[in-house]
Amino acid sequence: MLQWQPYALIPLAGAVICAIVCWSAWRRRNSTPAARALALTTLGIVAWAAVEVLMYSVSTLDGQITVGLGIYPGVATTVLGTFWLSRVIVDRDATLRPVVWALLLIEPIAITAAAATNGWHHQVIASGTLVGDPPLVVAQVGLFFWLHSAYSYVLLTIGMLGVVKARRTATGLYRRQLTTMLVGPALMSSVNLLTLWLLANGGTVDLTVIGFVLAGVTFWWAVFRQGMLRLVPVARSFVFERVTDALVVIDRQGQVIDLNPAATALIRKVQPALPDNLIGLPYHVLVPGYGPRDRLVDGERAVLAGDRQIDLDIRSGDLTDRTGASIGRVVVARDTTELNDKKRELAAANEQLQEQLRTIERLQEHLAEQAIRDDLTGLYNRRHLMHTLDAELSLAEGTGQPLSVVLLDIDHFKYVNDRFGHAVGDELLVAIAGVLSSSARQGDTVARYGGEEFVMVLPGTTSEQAWNRAQEWRLRCAATAVPTDQGPLSATFSAGVACYPSSGTSSAVLLNAADKALYRAKAEGRDRVLRADTLAA
């Protein structure tokens, strides 16, 4: 049965104010992490206050107790939201990992379940009586209620201690916003703690509803008067106090309103006679040579500090409010004297180093070329061949063009070495390498595979085209002779041709296919070229 309860207007007012703040925060949820946290916090207060309004509007004892047990989802949401908010207003990069959220949700779920089953154990609300007219319930709470309260205040204390620590080093608007964020939860917690103390000592008045209004008003003030959700919450000690560049903030009248320790040190170095307190001084007195009418100009500036010159790199930028109106400027200055001295020293040494580097580059190029060349023939070696073949296969796969590999072996080369000696054998290898190299087209790769074996990689060449070219090489090699003490010596070769993709799609498979064709050519009498794709026939 419902009743008219004027006392319900207090939590209703708090719910309305917090609902406005919640909606405003949610609309700005993508601008700063604090917006989502504030939306969650005020949503919890709205839910909590709404249950209180409904509870006060019920006239029966059982009805008020039953409805009152529904506050815990809102209470838990408020506590979690406040804890999260206390983290992100101090450090925007602060995150709560999923495992932390899971742990934080254990207690809210437990107290909600306990409230739902209170009729069995009576450890949340043990009993209650109605007092006054219209009647209000005065509850006698149980063990679970006190455990929940202790958990909530421990979590809130941890969060608020972080805000207190950040506030100690904050200045300006950020400090005022942190103060507001301390006042809101503190007022609500103080009123709630007073209510808990009254309950523990036989009191009958629930003052928590007043806390709703106080919290709503402070959050409203933070959002709509202090622009909290426009603030990028970063620890000031990292973006202002500890930055090594000198930072000076001046207002529209050209007076210093803030500066960091690096700026103080630099100004003392340049102008040691200035007063201890630099706040409020016109900016032009900070740097020698500036006059009241001089405008800040970005760039390098040399100033005299006593009998020495100091080089300064000065940069500045406008500070504007949300309407775009100028509210001042921030000046960033850096002492570049030492840097410029080093630049001049480096410039002197650089010219000497350049010639040394050019010499080293030439040597490196020579060494790099030697590393991929066969010492005897001057052709590419096997390592370079495999790297090139892999690259050409990838290119062929992308373009859909064929690619052929020719593997050849000099016939009876062991006999040449045994009869004429290794020196003659080497001359023969060099001569054949010369024939193959001179026959290569642009894009072809000719390599010594090992011993008396050579490999030619022919991009864009079909199996038949590769076979025709190999036949030309075979005839040219047979017509090439090297002198020996027993007269001119020539040699023939046997070769196998494999083509991508018909004979294989990898380097190893292609070379193996060409090798099989080569040994079939050897078996069929040598001095011939066979194609891998015709072996079955």
Secondary structure, 3 states (H helix, E strand, C coil): CECCCHHHHHHHHHHHHHHHHHHHHHHCCCCCHHHHHHHHHHHHHHHHHHHHHHHHCECCHHHHHHHHHHHHHHHHHHHHHHHHHHHHCCCCCCCCCHHHHHHHCHHHHHHHHHHHCHHHHCCCEEEEEEECCCCEEEEEECHHHHHHHHHHHHHHHHHHHHHHHHHHHCCHHHHHHHHHHHHHHHHHHHHHHHHHHHHHCCCCCCCHHHHHHHHHHHHHHHHHCCCHHHCCCCCHHHHHHCCCCEEEEECCCCEEEEECHHHHHHHHHHCCCCCCCCCCCEHHHCCCCCCCCCCCCCEEEEEEECCEEEEEEEEEEEEECCCCCEEEEEEEEEECHHHHHHHHHHHHHHHHHHHHHHHHHHHHHHHHHHHCECCCCCCECHHHHHHHHHHHHHHHHHHCCCEEEEEEEECCHHHHHHHHCHHHHHHHHHHHHHHHHHHCCCCCEEEEEECCEEEEEEECCCHHHHHHHHHHHHHHHHCCEECCCCCCEECCEEEEEEEECCCCCCHHHHHHHHHHHHHHHHHCCCCCEEEHHHCCC
